[in-house]
Amino acid sequence: MKRKDKLNDYRGQSKEALHAKIDSLQQELMNLRFRNASRQLEKTAQISSIKKDIARIHTILREAE
């Protein structure tokens, strides 16, 4: 999914849904970091992708304020 598609998808959601998405992404990020530390993660680029998604959602929430 392209970046602009993700942004438009996130902008269409409510604040509660965005906060829930942040929580799930942070949980997934923690799992990826754990797998990376134990050398079981093959695609380490997933970590930066999740971090960028979290930052995008935070930006959209800031814009709404």
Beta strands, then each sheet from edge to edge (+ up, - down):
end
